[in-house]
């Protein structure tokens, strides 16, 4: 990416913010219906390979570069895998599980996990994830995990995995159902009712939760990041809001690999 491209992006962010703030134009109000519709269209439009191997602009250690989506996903799976290993989680729930790649990759990396569930808002997302469970996309999962085809397939087949259609605003699982609950750029779609999500997670998580989301602190005061999040009506609250649901913060970090358009922070919290 060139500086010209980034400057053009920042100009568009500023222009949209001014139109929204002073003329009331270009306003988006994100709700469940809008999000479901957007993602249903996305899953119908793109194949697994089209989605995972397209190039995207990122910041790596503060420098602009490009890489396939699969590289960014591989990095995030590694972050999640490390947390699961440290906290010895034997059952996990992913909020907004999409195509199911995170759940399938973690099942392959962690055969000790006894139960893996994905909760996905969109009907098409659940269909895709169930197809991927029935016929795992080996090339993609090899990229995400570094494992062999035999390791991937044998571990996924041995695992208890399922995907459920539903909203993270009303998590349809009993109290203390999972050792760990996590999200990866999903609560970003809940700009106002996010406390319903955090209290729901507190109910169903028995031990820990971790969230990779565009928390306010992750933006490091970058005015264009903050304006862009407001322009598209995304979540951008403080990670301290999660504590109001009853959690204790264990760690908060801003990983060195970030999307170009805004930053995400990785928050790990505990019930005990």
PyMOL commands that set and color helices and strands:
alter all, ss='L'
color gray80, all
select helices_A, chain A and resi 3-23+32-45+48-53+69-87+101-109+123-134+138-145+149-158+187-189+194-204+216-219+223-231+239-245
alter helices_A, ss='H'
color red, helices_A
select strands_A, chain A and resi 55-60+63-68+91-95+115-120+160-165+178-184+205-213+248-253+257-259+265-270
alter strands_A, ss='S'
color yellow, strands_A
deselect
rebuild
show_as cartoon
